[in-house]
Amino acid sequence: MVAVFAGLKWHLLLGRLRAVQKSRRPWLLLGFVVVLALVGFIAFGITTSRPYPETARVVAILMMTLQLISWVVAPLVAFGLDETVDPHRFALLPLRRGTLIRGLTVTSLIGWLPLVNLIWLLAIAVALSTSWSMLPLAVVCVLVQLLLCVVVSRAASTAMASLMNSRRGRDLGMLVGFGLFVLYMLASSLLGRSEGEGFYDGLVKVTHTLGWFPPGALARIPGLVDEGDWAQAAVAVLIVLAGLGLALFWWMKALTRTLESGSSMTESSSPSSSSAEFGALGRRATNVAGVVAARDVLLIWRDPMRRISWLVSIAMAFGWPFLVIQSGHGALFAVAFGGLMMGLQAANQLALDGSGLWLHLVMSGDRSKYRDEIRGHAVVALIPGVVVVVLATLFFAVIRSDLDLLPGALGINLGAMLGSAGFACWLSAALPYGVPQSRSSMFASAAPGQKGRSGGASLAVMGGGIAVALPAAALTLVGHYQGAVWGWAALVVGVVLGLVILQRLIEIGADKYYESGPEILHQVSAGDRV
């Protein structure tokens, strides 16, 4: 039966590969080779710490602890993307709990992500081998680490299965994903600011504590055995066995509870009071653009997948400048990247309803209504986008004493946001792609087989926003040498040019929408099957 599970997982992987168009398969394989080469390069870097046992141990403890945390968080991402994560799919199979656990353990070890983990773990085993006689023991330790990651990840995914099938679960996933993103930005900023020796001493103190948890204990065992410290080695083994046993017990209990209870789907739940308020806002709208804007606000409020993109954009507007310009002047210009992401919120607006777009086509009778519809989508991205960009630019101008650069920076940042929003409106009709309508995963932003269109549209939107901001950037550069008046000229040019291009691209996009409505409907309807 375990072999059957393994065969099913292989069929799923091969099926996804076959779903890719034949013309794109060579590029996919090339990308896979490039990723493997990068993984191998990182693994080689890990092995170079072998001549320094203390450093190797610190690196191993940190990497193995972060690896376990990543495997625990992974179910939040994989729900809706990996069919084997949701245990409800196995509820009707006549299998004993032990057989199901063994089968799911094997399937978790099949795939490219487990392969990457195995390569890095083997590199850690080499780094931990103070002598080559310790290599077999180190290999056993990293294999137990991989097994521990699988068991803990499966226990977590099983325990969260009912929750992740509900809207509240996807809200939780959104918060966790956003929290991890913020932690990553904070960690990157701290790494850039830290002093070498002081930072390393801090890591050593952290690893002393982490060494008493199962991943850290596994990293310490080879060194303890090589030093002849059998007492601490025995304690480390007991810690590992206790952790693995508790994780397995948690998985068995969660699996029993999940298989004996139904899924808590809440798609048909009644609207909340906040939804009713937005519905009233829509009823007060007197034109097509107002109705569309009010509806978009409602959907952003209710859909975690759309909310997280807004949260990430706001975080980038205020956090990205800290990462790229950690000290000195000029950080307010980096807000332009947040502006580009704000404009990107208007992208692929016609695909959000899937096949429901046919109602829009039926109700809209002339070009003016198509323009109002696209304009309504754009307004929802522009109003909060302008507020965030202005506040972020002003914030960095104040804390970095760059008030003299404020007019030019506002011209660049607002021009980038308006330009990217305009290109997003045009490409929504010129290059649409299906969005999964099941919303089973908030991280699935495009239907299978349309990732290329999604990536191409996003890059085009960002590139268009940059192009629109270039004149304001040139005037700002001139103002740096010729006088502050050129900065004010950059502000006027950036805003005016951005608005003109936005209006023109909305008109072009609406004309494309009017002329190619059935073709767009066919393209975006692919999301209904996901």
C-alpha positions as CSV (number, residue, x, y, z in Angstrom):
1,M,0.0,0.0,0.0
2,V,2.9,2.3,0.7
3,A,4.1,1.7,-2.9
4,V,0.7,2.7,-4.1
5,F,0.9,6.0,-2.3
6,A,4.3,6.6,-3.7
7,G,3.1,5.8,-7.2
8,L,0.2,8.2,-6.9
9,K,2.5,11.0,-5.8
10,W,4.7,10.3,-8.9
11,H,1.6,10.4,-11.1
12,L,0.7,13.8,-9.6
13,L,4.1,15.2,-10.2
14,L,4.3,13.9,-13.8
15,G,0.7,15.1,-14.4
16,R,1.7,18.6,-13.5
17,L,4.7,18.4,-15.9
18,R,2.5,17.1,-18.7
19,A,0.0,20.0,-18.1
20,V,2.8,22.4,-19.1
21,Q,2.8,23.3,-22.8
22,K,5.4,21.3,-24.8
23,S,7.1,24.5,-26.0
24,R,7.7,25.5,-22.3
25,R,8.9,22.2,-21.0
26,P,12.6,22.7,-22.1
27,W,12.6,26.0,-20.3
28,L,11.1,24.4,-17.2
29,L,13.8,21.7,-17.2
30,L,16.4,24.4,-17.7
31,G,15.1,26.3,-14.7
32,F,15.1,23.1,-12.7
33,V,18.8,22.5,-13.6
34,V,19.6,26.1,-12.7
35,V,17.9,25.7,-9.3
36,L,19.8,22.5,-8.6
37,A,23.0,24.2,-9.5
38,L,22.2,27.0,-7.1
39,V,21.3,24.5,-4.4
40,G,24.5,22.6,-5.0
41,F,26.5,25.9,-4.7
42,I,24.9,26.6,-1.3
43,A,25.6,23.0,-0.2
44,F,29.2,23.5,-1.1
45,G,29.3,26.7,0.9
46,I,28.0,24.7,3.9
47,T,30.7,22.1,3.6
48,T,33.4,24.7,3.7
49,S,32.7,25.2,7.4
50,R,34.0,21.7,8.2
51,P,37.5,22.8,9.2
52,Y,35.9,25.0,11.9
53,P,33.8,22.7,14.1
54,E,32.3,25.4,16.3
55,T,31.1,27.4,13.3
56,A,29.8,24.3,11.6
57,R,27.8,23.4,14.6
58,V,26.3,26.9,14.9
59,V,25.4,26.9,11.2
60,A,23.9,23.3,11.4
61,I,21.8,24.1,14.5
62,L,20.4,27.3,13.0
63,M,19.7,25.7,9.6
64,M,18.0,22.6,11.0
65,T,15.9,24.7,13.4
66,L,14.8,27.0,10.6
67,Q,14.1,23.9,8.4
68,L,11.8,22.4,10.9
69,I,9.9,25.7,11.3
70,S,9.6,26.0,7.5
71,W,8.1,22.5,7.3
72,V,5.6,23.4,10.0
73,V,4.5,26.6,8.2
74,A,4.5,24.8,4.8
75,P,0.9,23.5,5.1
76,L,-0.4,27.1,5.2
77,V,1.1,27.5,1.7
78,A,0.5,24.1,0.3
79,F,-3.2,23.9,1.0
80,G,-4.9,24.0,-2.4
81,L,-1.6,23.4,-4.2
82,D,-0.6,19.9,-3.0
83,E,-3.5,17.4,-3.1
84,T,-1.8,15.1,-0.5
85,V,-1.8,17.7,2.3
86,D,-5.5,17.7,3.1
87,P,-6.3,14.4,5.0
88,H,-10.0,14.8,4.3
89,R,-9.2,13.4,0.8
90,F,-8.4,10.0,2.4
91,A,-11.4,9.8,4.7
92,L,-13.3,7.3,2.6
93,L,-10.4,5.0,1.9
94,P,-10.6,1.7,3.8
95,L,-7.1,2.1,5.4
96,R,-5.8,1.6,8.9
97,R,-4.3,4.6,10.5
98,G,-0.8,3.1,10.6
99,T,-0.9,2.3,6.9
100,L,-2.1,5.8,6.1
101,I,0.7,7.4,8.2
102,R,3.4,5.3,6.5
103,G,2.0,6.1,3.0
104,L,1.8,9.9,3.7
105,T,5.3,9.8,5.2
106,V,6.7,8.3,1.9
107,T,4.7,10.8,-0.3
108,S,6.2,13.7,1.7
109,L,9.7,12.5,0.7
110,I,8.9,12.6,-3.0
111,G,9.2,15.8,-4.9
112,W,11.8,18.6,-5.7
113,L,11.5,20.3,-2.3
114,P,12.4,17.2,-0.3
115,L,15.3,16.7,-2.7
116,V,16.6,20.2,-2.0
117,N,16.2,19.5,1.7
118,L,18.1,16.3,1.4
119,I,21.0,17.9,-0.5
120,W,21.4,20.6,2.1
121,L,21.1,18.1,5.0
122,L,23.9,15.9,3.4
123,A,26.0,19.0,3.2
124,I,25.4,19.6,6.9
125,A,26.4,16.0,7.6
126,V,29.7,16.6,5.9
127,A,30.2,19.9,7.8
128,L,29.5,18.2,11.2
129,S,31.9,15.3,10.6
130,T,35.0,16.5,12.5
131,S,36.5,13.2,11.4
132,W,35.5,11.1,8.4
133,S,34.7,8.2,10.9
134,M,31.8,10.4,12.1
135,L,30.2,10.9,8.7
136,P,27.9,7.8,8.9
137,L,26.6,9.0,12.3
138,A,26.1,12.5,10.9
139,V,24.2,11.1,7.9
140,V,21.9,9.1,10.2
141,C,21.3,12.3,12.3
142,V,20.3,14.4,9.2
143,L,18.1,11.6,7.9
144,V,16.3,11.5,11.3
145,Q,16.0,15.3,11.0
146,L,14.2,14.9,7.6
147,L,11.9,12.3,9.2
148,L,11.2,14.7,12.1
149,C,10.4,17.5,9.6
150,V,7.9,15.2,7.8
151,V,6.2,14.0,10.9
152,V,5.8,17.4,12.5
153,S,4.7,18.9,9.2
154,R,2.1,16.2,8.6
155,A,0.9,16.5,12.2
156,A,0.5,20.3,11.8
157,S,-1.3,20.0,8.5
158,T,-3.7,17.4,9.8
159,A,-4.5,19.4,12.9
160,M,-5.2,22.5,10.8
161,A,-7.1,20.7,8.0
162,S,-10.6,21.7,9.1
163,L,-9.4,25.2,9.8
164,M,-7.6,25.7,6.5
165,N,-10.7,24.6,4.6
166,S,-12.6,27.5,6.0
167,R,-12.4,31.2,5.4
168,R,-11.1,31.8,8.9
169,G,-8.3,29.4,8.3
170,R,-7.3,31.3,5.1
171,D,-7.4,34.5,7.2
172,L,-5.0,32.8,9.6
173,G,-2.8,31.7,6.7
174,M,-2.8,35.3,5.4
175,L,-1.7,36.7,8.8
176,V,1.0,34.0,9.2
177,G,2.3,34.6,5.7
178,F,2.4,38.4,6.2
179,G,4.1,37.9,9.6
180,L,6.8,35.8,8.1
181,F,7.3,38.3,5.4
182,V,7.7,41.1,7.9
183,L,10.1,38.9,10.0
184,Y,12.2,38.3,6.9
185,M,12.4,42.0,6.2
186,L,13.4,42.7,9.9
187,A,16.0,40.0,9.9
188,S,17.5,41.2,6.6
189,S,17.7,44.7,8.1
190,L,19.3,43.5,11.3
191,L,21.8,41.4,9.3
192,G,22.8,44.4,7.3
193,R,23.3,46.6,10.3
194,S,25.1,44.1,12.6
195,E,28.8,44.0,13.4
196,G,30.6,40.8,12.5
197,E,32.0,39.5,15.8
198,G,29.2,40.8,18.0
199,F,26.6,39.3,15.8
200,Y,28.4,35.9,15.7
201,D,28.6,35.9,19.5
202,G,24.9,36.5,19.7
203,L,24.2,33.5,17.3
204,V,26.4,31.3,19.5
205,K,24.3,32.2,22.5
206,V,21.1,31.4,20.6
207,T,22.4,28.1,19.4
208,H,23.2,27.1,23.0
209,T,19.5,27.3,23.8
210,L,18.4,25.7,20.5
211,G,20.7,22.8,21.1
212,W,18.3,21.5,23.7
213,F,15.5,21.1,21.1
214,P,15.4,18.1,18.7
215,P,16.9,19.7,15.6
216,G,19.7,21.3,17.7
217,A,20.3,18.0,19.6
218,L,20.6,16.1,16.3
219,A,23.3,18.7,15.1
220,R,25.2,18.2,18.4
221,I,25.3,14.4,18.5
222,P,28.2,13.8,16.1
223,G,30.4,16.3,17.9
224,L,29.6,15.0,21.3
225,V,30.3,11.4,20.3
226,D,33.6,12.5,18.7
227,E,34.6,14.3,21.9
228,G,33.7,11.3,24.0
229,D,31.0,13.1,26.0
230,W,28.7,10.1,26.1
231,A,26.4,11.5,28.9
232,Q,25.4,14.6,26.9
233,A,25.2,12.5,23.7
234,A,22.7,10.2,25.5
235,V,20.7,13.2,26.6
236,A,20.6,14.5,23.1
237,V,19.4,11.2,21.8
238,L,16.6,11.1,24.4
239,I,15.6,14.6,23.4
240,V,15.3,13.5,19.7
241,L,13.4,10.4,20.5
242,A,11.0,12.3,22.8
243,G,10.4,15.0,20.2
244,L,9.8,12.4,17.4
245,G,7.5,10.4,19.6
246,L,5.4,13.4,20.6
247,A,5.2,14.5,17.0
248,L,4.0,11.0,15.9
249,F,1.5,10.9,18.8
250,W,0.2,14.4,17.8
251,W,-0.2,13.2,14.2
252,M,-2.1,10.0,15.1
253,K,-4.5,11.9,17.4
254,A,-5.1,14.7,14.8
255,L,-5.6,12.1,12.0
256,T,-8.2,10.2,14.0
257,R,-10.1,13.4,14.9
258,T,-9.9,14.7,11.3
259,L,-11.0,11.5,9.6
260,E,-13.9,11.1,12.0
261,S,-15.2,14.7,11.5
262,G,-16.4,16.6,8.4
263,S,-14.8,19.5,6.7
264,S,-15.8,23.0,8.0
265,M,-16.3,24.7,4.7
266,T,-17.9,28.2,5.2
267,E,-18.2,29.5,1.7
268,S,-22.0,29.7,2.0
269,S,-21.9,31.5,5.4
270,S,-24.0,34.6,5.8
271,P,-22.4,38.0,5.2
272,S,-21.0,39.8,8.1
273,S,-22.0,43.2,9.3
274,S,-19.0,44.8,7.6
275,S,-20.1,43.2,4.3
276,A,-23.5,44.7,4.8
277,E,-21.9,48.1,5.3
278,F,-20.0,47.8,2.0
279,G,-23.2,46.6,0.3
280,A,-24.8,49.9,1.4
281,L,-21.9,51.8,0.0
282,G,-22.5,50.0,-3.3
283,R,-26.2,50.9,-3.2
284,R,-25.3,54.6,-2.7
285,A,-23.2,54.6,-5.9
286,T,-24.9,56.3,-8.8
287,N,-22.7,55.1,-11.7
288,V,-21.0,52.1,-13.0
289,A,-17.5,53.1,-11.7
290,G,-18.9,53.6,-8.2
291,V,-20.7,50.3,-8.1
292,V,-17.6,48.5,-9.4
293,A,-15.4,50.3,-6.8
294,A,-17.7,49.5,-4.0
295,R,-17.8,45.8,-5.0
296,D,-14.0,45.7,-5.2
297,V,-13.7,47.1,-1.7
298,L,-16.1,44.4,-0.5
299,L,-14.1,41.6,-2.2
300,I,-10.8,42.9,-0.8
301,W,-12.3,42.9,2.7
302,R,-13.6,39.3,2.3
303,D,-10.9,37.6,0.3
304,P,-7.6,36.8,2.1
305,M,-5.8,36.3,-1.2
306,R,-6.5,39.9,-2.2
307,R,-5.9,41.3,1.3
308,I,-2.4,39.8,1.6
309,S,-1.3,41.5,-1.6
310,W,-2.3,44.8,-0.2
311,L,-0.5,44.2,3.1
312,V,2.6,43.2,1.3
313,S,2.5,46.3,-0.8
314,I,2.1,48.5,2.2
315,A,5.0,46.7,4.0
316,M,7.2,47.2,0.9
317,A,6.4,50.9,0.7
318,F,7.6,51.4,4.3
319,G,10.1,48.5,4.7
320,W,11.9,48.3,1.3
321,P,13.7,51.6,1.7
322,F,15.2,50.4,5.1
323,L,16.6,47.4,3.3
324,V,18.2,49.0,0.3
325,I,19.3,52.3,1.9
326,Q,20.0,51.5,5.5
327,S,21.7,54.8,6.4
328,G,22.3,58.2,4.8
329,H,20.1,60.1,2.3
330,G,17.9,59.0,-0.6
331,A,15.7,56.3,1.1
332,L,12.6,58.2,0.1
333,F,13.3,57.3,-3.6
334,A,13.0,53.6,-2.8
335,V,9.3,54.1,-2.0
336,A,8.9,53.9,-5.8
337,F,9.0,50.1,-5.6
338,G,6.1,50.2,-3.1
339,G,4.3,52.5,-5.6
340,L,4.8,50.0,-8.4
341,M,3.3,47.3,-6.2
342,M,0.3,49.5,-5.4
343,G,-0.4,50.0,-9.0
344,L,-0.1,46.3,-9.5
345,Q,-3.2,45.8,-7.4
346,A,-5.3,46.9,-10.4
347,A,-3.8,44.1,-12.5
348,N,-5.9,41.2,-14.0
349,Q,-9.1,42.8,-12.7
350,L,-11.3,41.1,-15.3
351,A,-10.4,37.6,-14.1
352,L,-11.5,37.9,-10.5
353,D,-15.0,36.7,-11.4
354,G,-14.0,33.8,-13.6
355,S,-16.8,32.8,-15.9
356,G,-19.0,35.3,-14.1
357,L,-17.5,37.9,-16.4
358,W,-20.2,37.0,-18.9
359,L,-22.7,39.0,-16.7
360,H,-20.5,42.1,-17.2
361,L,-20.5,41.5,-20.9
362,V,-24.3,41.2,-21.0
363,M,-25.0,44.2,-18.9
364,S,-22.4,46.6,-20.5
365,G,-23.8,47.8,-23.8
366,D,-21.4,50.5,-25.0
367,R,-17.8,51.5,-24.7
368,S,-18.5,54.1,-22.0
369,K,-19.7,51.4,-19.5
370,Y,-16.6,49.3,-20.2
371,R,-14.4,52.4,-19.5
372,D,-16.4,53.1,-16.3
373,E,-15.9,49.5,-15.2
374,I,-12.1,49.6,-15.6
375,R,-12.0,53.0,-14.1
376,G,-13.8,51.7,-11.0
377,H,-11.3,49.0,-10.6
378,A,-8.5,51.5,-10.9
379,V,-9.9,53.9,-8.3
380,V,-9.8,51.2,-5.7
381,A,-6.1,50.8,-6.3
382,L,-5.3,54.5,-6.7
383,I,-6.9,56.1,-3.7
384,P,-5.2,54.0,-1.0
385,G,-2.1,53.8,-3.2
386,V,-1.7,57.6,-3.3
387,V,-2.2,57.8,0.5
388,V,0.4,55.1,1.2
389,V,3.0,56.5,-1.3
390,V,2.7,60.1,0.0
391,L,2.9,59.0,3.7
392,A,5.8,56.7,3.1
393,T,7.7,59.3,1.1
394,L,7.0,62.0,3.7
395,F,8.0,59.6,6.5
396,F,11.5,58.9,5.0
397,A,12.0,62.5,4.1
398,V,11.5,63.4,7.8
399,I,13.5,60.7,9.5
400,R,16.4,60.9,7.0
401,S,16.4,64.8,6.8
402,D,15.6,64.7,3.1
403,L,12.9,67.4,2.9
404,D,14.8,69.2,0.1
405,L,14.4,66.0,-2.0
406,L,10.7,65.6,-1.2
407,P,9.1,67.2,-4.3
408,G,11.2,65.2,-6.8
409,A,10.7,62.0,-4.8
410,L,6.9,62.5,-4.8
411,G,7.0,63.0,-8.6
412,I,9.0,59.8,-9.1
413,N,7.0,57.7,-6.7
414,L,3.5,58.9,-7.8
415,G,4.5,58.7,-11.4
416,A,5.6,55.1,-10.9
417,M,2.3,54.2,-9.2
418,L,0.1,55.9,-11.7
419,G,2.0,54.4,-14.6
420,S,1.9,50.9,-13.2
421,A,-1.8,51.2,-12.5
422,G,-2.4,52.4,-16.1
423,F,-0.5,49.5,-17.6
424,A,-2.3,47.1,-15.2
425,C,-5.7,48.3,-16.5
426,W,-4.6,47.9,-20.1
427,L,-3.0,44.4,-19.6
428,S,-6.0,43.2,-17.8
429,A,-7.7,43.1,-21.2
430,A,-4.6,42.6,-23.4
431,L,-3.0,39.8,-21.4
432,P,-5.6,38.2,-19.0
433,Y,-5.1,35.0,-17.2
434,G,-7.4,32.8,-15.1
435,V,-7.4,33.1,-11.3
436,P,-8.4,30.0,-9.2
437,Q,-11.9,30.5,-8.1
438,S,-11.9,27.8,-5.4
439,R,-9.7,30.1,-3.2
440,S,-8.5,26.9,-1.5
441,S,-5.0,28.5,-1.4
442,M,-4.4,32.2,-1.1
443,F,-0.9,31.7,-2.7
444,A,-2.3,30.3,-6.0
445,S,-2.6,33.5,-8.1
446,A,-2.9,31.9,-11.6
447,A,-4.6,28.9,-13.1
448,P,-2.3,25.9,-14.1
449,G,-0.6,26.5,-17.5
450,Q,-1.0,30.3,-17.2
451,K,1.9,31.1,-14.9
452,G,3.9,32.5,-17.8
453,R,1.1,34.9,-18.7
454,S,0.9,35.9,-15.0
455,G,4.6,36.5,-14.7
456,G,4.8,38.4,-18.0
457,A,1.9,40.7,-17.1
458,S,3.4,41.5,-13.7
459,L,6.8,42.3,-15.2
460,A,5.2,44.4,-17.9
461,V,3.2,46.4,-15.3
462,M,6.4,47.1,-13.3
463,G,8.4,48.0,-16.4
464,G,5.6,50.4,-17.6
465,G,5.5,52.1,-14.2
466,I,9.3,52.6,-14.3
467,A,9.2,54.0,-17.8
468,V,6.5,56.6,-16.8
469,A,8.6,57.6,-13.8
470,L,11.8,58.2,-15.8
471,P,11.1,61.8,-16.9
472,A,10.5,62.8,-13.3
473,A,13.7,61.0,-12.3
474,A,15.6,62.9,-15.0
475,L,14.3,66.3,-13.7
476,T,15.1,65.3,-10.2
477,L,18.6,64.5,-11.2
478,V,18.9,67.9,-12.9
479,G,17.5,69.6,-9.8
480,H,20.3,68.0,-7.7
481,Y,22.8,70.2,-9.7
482,Q,20.8,73.1,-10.9
483,G,18.4,74.0,-8.1
484,A,15.2,73.1,-6.2
485,V,12.8,74.4,-8.8
486,W,13.6,71.4,-11.0
487,G,12.4,69.1,-8.1
488,W,9.0,70.9,-8.2
489,A,9.0,70.5,-12.0
490,A,9.6,66.7,-11.5
491,L,6.6,66.6,-9.1
492,V,4.3,68.2,-11.7
493,V,5.6,66.2,-14.6
494,G,5.4,62.9,-12.7
495,V,1.8,63.4,-11.6
496,V,0.5,64.9,-14.8
497,L,2.2,62.5,-17.1
498,G,1.1,59.6,-14.9
499,L,-2.5,60.8,-15.0
500,V,-2.5,61.3,-18.8
501,I,-1.0,57.8,-19.4
502,L,-3.4,56.3,-16.9
503,Q,-6.4,57.8,-18.6
504,R,-5.2,56.8,-22.0
505,L,-4.4,53.2,-21.1
506,I,-7.8,52.9,-19.4
507,E,-9.4,53.9,-22.7
508,I,-7.2,51.5,-24.7
509,G,-7.9,48.7,-22.2
510,A,-11.7,49.4,-22.3
511,D,-11.6,49.3,-26.1
512,K,-9.8,46.0,-26.0
513,Y,-12.3,44.7,-23.5
514,Y,-15.2,45.8,-25.7
515,E,-13.7,44.2,-28.8
516,S,-12.4,40.9,-27.3
517,G,-14.9,40.2,-24.5
518,P,-15.6,36.6,-25.6
519,E,-11.9,35.8,-25.9
520,I,-11.1,37.3,-22.5
521,L,-14.0,35.3,-21.0
522,H,-12.6,32.1,-22.4
523,Q,-9.2,32.9,-21.0
524,V,-10.3,33.8,-17.5
525,S,-12.8,30.9,-17.3
526,A,-9.9,28.5,-16.8
527,G,-9.9,29.6,-13.1
528,D,-13.3,28.0,-12.6
529,R,-11.7,24.5,-12.9
530,V,-9.2,25.1,-10.1
